[in-house]
C-alpha cells in the first residue's frame, strides 16, 4: 500500500518540483529486502503493543483454556495452565494482515491469495476455539468445537481453490520469457536436481512438470497437513510459536531467492516470477509470531489456540508450494511433522493392537514430559533442532 501511495503522489509532486522530498523514501520502499525488514518490525510492534490489551480483554471475557487429556498424569502436570487466556492467535492474524497491507504489493496475486489463506485459517480456528470455550455457557457441558471432519472439509476446500488459482497465476505471471516462467512455476523441484544447467543456464531436460490437478492436490495436502501439524505441536509454552518464528525466517530467504531470476539461476533453483513478494508475508509472520512469543514464553500469559496454529501452518504450506520448495520446507518443519507423525503412529498402533501404545503420550512433546523432562527443556531443545534443521535445509540448495 505504501508503494501504491508513493506512485500516486509521484506525478503530483513531480509537476510541482517537490518529488525530491520523497525520492529517498520512494527508493527505499522500492527495495523488496527493505520492505521485508520493515514487515518483521511492524508486525512485531503491533503484537507487543496490542498484546496486553487483548490479553486483558480475553481475561475479562473469561476466554481461558483448561487443557484436558485422556491421561490423568498429564492432566495433573497441565493443571497450572488452567484458565490461561487463549485465542491469542487473533493478535498474530491482525499483525500479519496489517503489516502486509502496508508493505506488500497488493496488486500481486500471490499476496492476495496469501491474505485469503490467513483469514480463512484464522477464521476456522477462531470458530473452533469459540465453540470449545463457550460450550459450557451454551448448556452443552462439553469442550467440543468443530468436528474433525468439518475442519478438514474447510481446510481441503480452501486448498483446492487456492491451488487451482495459484496454478493459473503461475501460468500468466511472467512478463518476459512466459513459456519458461510458466514451466518453472509448476516444476516438480526434487532434491539434488539442477533446475538450470550451466553454462547455458537452459532448463534441465530431465525436469518434471505438474498438471493443474497434481499441483492443486499438492497445494491442498500441504496446506492441510502443515496447519494440522502446527495445531498438534501447540501444546507447551512457546513451542509452536518459537518453531514458527525460525521456519518463517527460513521462508524469507527462500522467497527472496526464488523471486529473483538472477539469484535463482545462480543457485540452480526454480525462478517463480512474482513470488518474491511472499517474502513480505513471511516477514510479517516471523515478526508476529516473535511478538506473540513475548507473551507466550514460559509461563505463558496467553495461548494462540487454533486461531493462531492453523494460520501459521496454512501460510507456511501455501508459501512452500508457490515457491516450489516443498522438500526444503519439510526439512525446516521437521519438528512439526514429527509431532503429527507420532500422533498417527500412536492412534494407528492403539487401534490395531487393542489398546497398546508406542509412546507414553502423543504428540511426542507430551511423551518426553511424561518421561520427566521439564517443559522448558523440551521447548528449548525443539527450538534448537528447528534452527539446525532450517540451516541444513537451506544448505541442501547447494547440493545440486
ABEGO torsion letter per residue (X at the ends): XAAAAAAAAAAAAAAAGAAAAAAAAAAAAABAAAAAAAAAAAAAAAAAAAAAAAAAAAAAAGBBBBBBBBBAAAAAAAAAABGBBBGAAAAAAAAAAAAAAAABBAABAAAAAAAAAAAAAAAAAAAAAAAAAAAAAAGAGBABBBBAAAAAAAAAAAAAAAAAAAAAAAAAABABGAAAAAAAAABBBBBGBBABBOAAGBBBAABBBBBAAAAAAAAAAAAAAAAAAAAAABABBGAAAAAAAAAAAAAAAAAAAAABAAAAAAAGBBBBBGAAAAAAAAAAAAAAAAAAAAAABOBBABBAEAAAAAAAAAAAAAAAAAAGAAAAAAAAAAAAAAAAAAAAAAAAAAAAAGGBBABABOBAAAAAAAAGBBAAAAAAAAAAAAAAAAAAAAAAAABX
